[in-house]
C-alpha cells in the first residue's frame, strides 16, 4: 500500500486518456490497496 496526493492535472488523467493516464489508473487498482487523496477548495 502507498499513499498518493493528486492535484487536478493528475486526477483528470483517470478520465481523459493522455500521457500518464495508465500510471494514474494503476494507482486506483483495488488490489494495490493504495490511498489516494485529492485536495478540495471549500467555499468561503
ZIVENNOR-V930072 format. One record per helix or strand of 2 or more residues. SS is the DSSP state (helix for helix, strand for strand). FROM is the first residue (numbers start at 1). TO is the last residue. If there is no record, write none. Layout:
SS & FROM & TO
SS & FROM & TO
This chain:
strand & 3 & 6
helix & 8 & 14
helix & 21 & 27
helix & 30 & 32
strand & 35 & 38
